[in-house]
Amino acid sequence: MDFEFYYTKEQEEFRKEVSAFIEENAYKEPIVPPDPVQMSKEMFIYGRELDRKMGKKGWFAPAYPKQYGGGGLDLDHCIILAEEFAKVSEQHRWPGGHEVSSIHTGGIMSQGTEEQKRKFLPKLLSGEWFGFQCFTEPDAGSDEASMKSTAVRDGDVYVINGDKVFVGQQPEGLRPDYLYWPAVTDPKAPRHQNISAFFIPADLPGITYIPLNLIAAEGQKWEVLCEDVRCPADRLIGEENKGWLVTQATLALEHGGGGSLTPRNKRVLHVIDYCKKTLRNGKPISSNPMVRDLLVQLYIEAEVGRLWGVRNFAMSQGQIPRIRYTGTQISLHRKRFSPVFGKALMDILGPACLIDDPELGILLGEVVNEVRMADVTHIGGTPEVQQIMMSRAMGLGRSATRAEAVHK
Ligand SMILES: Cc1cc2nc3c(=O)[nH]c(=O)nc-3n(C[C@H](O)[C@H](O)[C@H](O)COP(=O)(O)OP(=O)(O)OC[C@H]3O[C@@H](n4cnc5c(N)ncnc54)[C@H](O)[C@@H]3O)c2cc1C
């Protein structure tokens, strides 16, 4: 029996089109740093141009409906796109792919009016807009609902005050297009029923950006202050005081509910390849049985994560995830895998995996970046919080009526 999957002639033609587009637009040399914090302003701007070019072709958010700015492509075409773009990003030649804005479609798709969908989705799904996700506050991290940011209606604007931390991913000297910003709009209402979400234009007076230099992060991080910022009322997402539902839909996508089609874990494959080709005491590193054991475990765990991503992508296909714990499931697995991967790299490769020296560092700095990021599991919520969310979605730990924020 032949188990091979064959693409149709039309699909192979599509692959050629994608590949030609990539060759035309990618850097010729491998110069995109594995650690996004090291990305220069110029490279970031070039990456944003690439996002918009992809958006024009419908490839920035390929599975989303065409009328809202997506590509309307079927699963096979999306897989072809993912395979071709993975090749060039593995070669460190593609600085594009700033997909945070597509996460922000979740709230609009589930809570927005048709008018809001037509107004905002094309900007988010075509790569035109790039935003900061402004959830975390100095006193509200895991417990997001205890946020202190406020938004008070004043005629045709909301006056916004608040302080968000650890947000954004953009080099100094650049501004995002908008701030995705939940704030309390009804201080007297019960928890979860007092919040509204906004797309604040990022250049309004009263907004201050302060760079935060973290030990490891997926890009330059920022603290953002809003002081009496007058945000147009039509930047409200969904209804007033229904912002918790907007937030939940956004987080479902951030955690992985929309899935991804990343073909294999490139870092794990690169390390396996490195261990096969690099000699230690005259023998390939991979000839050590303990190393082989570790590498196989890494491969298995990476594949589990990848296959969940493919499953979620196939199930959601540009729609809001229907099963509530499928996103947190991936997120939890990723957060458990990351420290295991980091430790295995140190065990296998030794001190050389802690430097990014061009001569001595391993795999163009990929390894040191992986090791530094290994314990950065707070992004998008800590492992403990993923576990709590997953158990609540499964009806564990709380009664069904208290399982989530309920709007009556
Ligand atoms: C690199 C990086 C990037 C980030 N990017 C963004 C971003 O773009 N936008 C944004 O809004 N935020 C961002 N964050 C913030 C991130 O979402 C928060 O750090 C995270 O939600 C945890 O909040 P906290 O840091 O206040 O920790 P805390 O909430 O204070 O938690 C401290 C510890 O207590 C544990 N804990 C808390 N509550 C419970 C509980 N109920 N049960 C068991 N354990 C619990 C946590 O698991 C954690 O170990 C980023 C953070 C980092 C490090």
The ligand as an SDF file (V2000), in Angstrom:
LIG
                    3D

 53 58  0  0  0  0  0  0  0  0999 V2000
    8.8400   37.4310   28.2720 C   0  0  0  0  0  0  0  0  0  0  0  0
    7.4650   37.8370   28.7040 C   0  0  0  0  0  0  0  0  0  0  0  0
    6.5780   38.3180   27.7450 C   0  0  0  0  0  0  0  0  0  0  0  0
    5.3070   38.7490   28.1300 C   0  0  0  0  0  0  0  0  0  0  0  0
    4.4810   39.3050   27.1890 N   0  0  0  0  0  0  0  0  0  0  0  0
    3.2980   39.8510   27.5870 C   0  0  0  0  0  0  0  0  0  0  0  0
    2.4780   40.5770   26.6630 C   0  0  0  0  0  0  0  0  0  0  0  0
    2.8040   40.7200   25.4790 O   0  0  0  0  0  0  0  0  0  0  0  0
    1.3070   41.1000   27.1140 N   0  0  0  0  0  0  0  0  0  0  0  0
    0.9060   40.9860   28.4050 C   0  0  0  0  0  0  0  0  0  0  0  0
   -0.1480   41.4900   28.7390 O   0  0  0  0  0  0  0  0  0  0  0  0
    1.6710   40.3100   29.3120 N   0  0  0  0  0  0  0  0  0  0  0  0
    2.8580   39.7540   28.9330 C   0  0  0  0  0  0  0  0  0  0  0  0
    3.6460   39.0900   29.8420 N   0  0  0  0  0  0  0  0  0  0  0  0
    3.2050   38.9890   31.2300 C   0  0  0  0  0  0  0  0  0  0  0  0
    2.6860   37.6020   31.5840 C   0  0  0  0  0  0  0  0  0  0  0  0
    1.4210   37.3920   30.9920 O   0  0  0  0  0  0  0  0  0  0  0  0
    2.6400   37.5160   33.1230 C   0  0  0  0  0  0  0  0  0  0  0  0
    3.9830   37.5170   33.5550 O   0  0  0  0  0  0  0  0  0  0  0  0
    1.9180   36.2840   33.5920 C   0  0  0  0  0  0  0  0  0  0  0  0
    0.5380   36.3690   33.3050 O   0  0  0  0  0  0  0  0  0  0  0  0
    2.1010   36.0700   35.1100 C   0  0  0  0  0  0  0  0  0  0  0  0
    1.8010   37.2090   35.8190 O   0  0  0  0  0  0  0  0  0  0  0  0
    2.8380   37.7750   36.8970 P   0  0  0  0  0  0  0  0  0  0  0  0
    4.1660   37.9200   36.2560 O   0  0  0  0  0  0  0  0  0  0  0  0
    2.2230   38.9770   37.5300 O   0  0  0  0  0  0  0  0  0  0  0  0
    3.0080   36.6140   37.9830 O   0  0  0  0  0  0  0  0  0  0  0  0
    2.0150   36.3040   39.1810 P   0  0  0  0  0  0  0  0  0  0  0  0
    0.6010   36.3120   38.6890 O   0  0  0  0  0  0  0  0  0  0  0  0
    2.3390   37.2090   40.3160 O   0  0  0  0  0  0  0  0  0  0  0  0
    2.4040   34.8170   39.5360 O   0  0  0  0  0  0  0  0  0  0  0  0
    3.5590   34.5010   40.3420 C   0  0  0  0  0  0  0  0  0  0  0  0
    3.5800   33.0010   40.5440 C   0  0  0  0  0  0  0  0  0  0  0  0
    2.3870   32.5880   41.2590 O   0  0  0  0  0  0  0  0  0  0  0  0
    1.7190   31.5300   40.5520 C   0  0  0  0  0  0  0  0  0  0  0  0
    0.2780   31.6720   40.6920 N   0  0  0  0  0  0  0  0  0  0  0  0
   -0.4730   32.7980   40.5350 C   0  0  0  0  0  0  0  0  0  0  0  0
   -1.7760   32.5280   40.7420 N   0  0  0  0  0  0  0  0  0  0  0  0
   -1.8590   31.2110   41.0220 C   0  0  0  0  0  0  0  0  0  0  0  0
   -2.9480   30.3410   41.3310 C   0  0  0  0  0  0  0  0  0  0  0  0
   -4.2150   30.7710   41.3820 N   0  0  0  0  0  0  0  0  0  0  0  0
   -2.6570   29.0340   41.5720 N   0  0  0  0  0  0  0  0  0  0  0  0
   -1.3670   28.5700   41.5110 C   0  0  0  0  0  0  0  0  0  0  0  0
   -0.3040   29.3600   41.2330 N   0  0  0  0  0  0  0  0  0  0  0  0
   -0.5400   30.6530   40.9780 C   0  0  0  0  0  0  0  0  0  0  0  0
    2.1200   31.7250   39.0970 C   0  0  0  0  0  0  0  0  0  0  0  0
    2.0050   30.5050   38.3830 O   0  0  0  0  0  0  0  0  0  0  0  0
    3.5780   32.2090   39.2270 C   0  0  0  0  0  0  0  0  0  0  0  0
    4.4400   31.1060   39.3660 O   0  0  0  0  0  0  0  0  0  0  0  0
    4.9050   38.6350   29.4810 C   0  0  0  0  0  0  0  0  0  0  0  0
    5.7870   38.0970   30.4320 C   0  0  0  0  0  0  0  0  0  0  0  0
    7.0610   37.7150   30.0580 C   0  0  0  0  0  0  0  0  0  0  0  0
    7.9910   37.1700   31.0970 C   0  0  0  0  0  0  0  0  0  0  0  0
  1  2  1  0
  2  3  1  0
  2 52  2  0
  3  4  2  0
  4  5  1  0
  4 50  1  0
  5  6  2  0
  6  7  1  0
  6 13  1  0
  7  8  2  0
  7  9  1  0
  9 10  1  0
 10 11  2  0
 10 12  1  0
 12 13  2  0
 13 14  1  0
 14 15  1  0
 14 50  1  0
 15 16  1  0
 16 17  1  0
 16 18  1  0
 18 19  1  0
 18 20  1  0
 20 21  1  0
 20 22  1  0
 22 23  1  0
 23 24  1  0
 24 25  2  0
 24 26  1  0
 24 27  1  0
 27 28  1  0
 28 29  2  0
 28 30  1  0
 28 31  1  0
 31 32  1  0
 32 33  1  0
 33 34  1  0
 33 48  1  0
 34 35  1  0
 35 36  1  0
 35 46  1  0
 36 37  1  0
 36 45  1  0
 37 38  2  0
 38 39  1  0
 39 40  1  0
 39 45  2  0
 40 41  1  0
 40 42  2  0
 42 43  1  0
 43 44  2  0
 44 45  1  0
 46 47  1  0
 46 48  1  0
 48 49  1  0
 50 51  2  0
 51 52  1  0
 52 53  1  0
M  END
$$$$
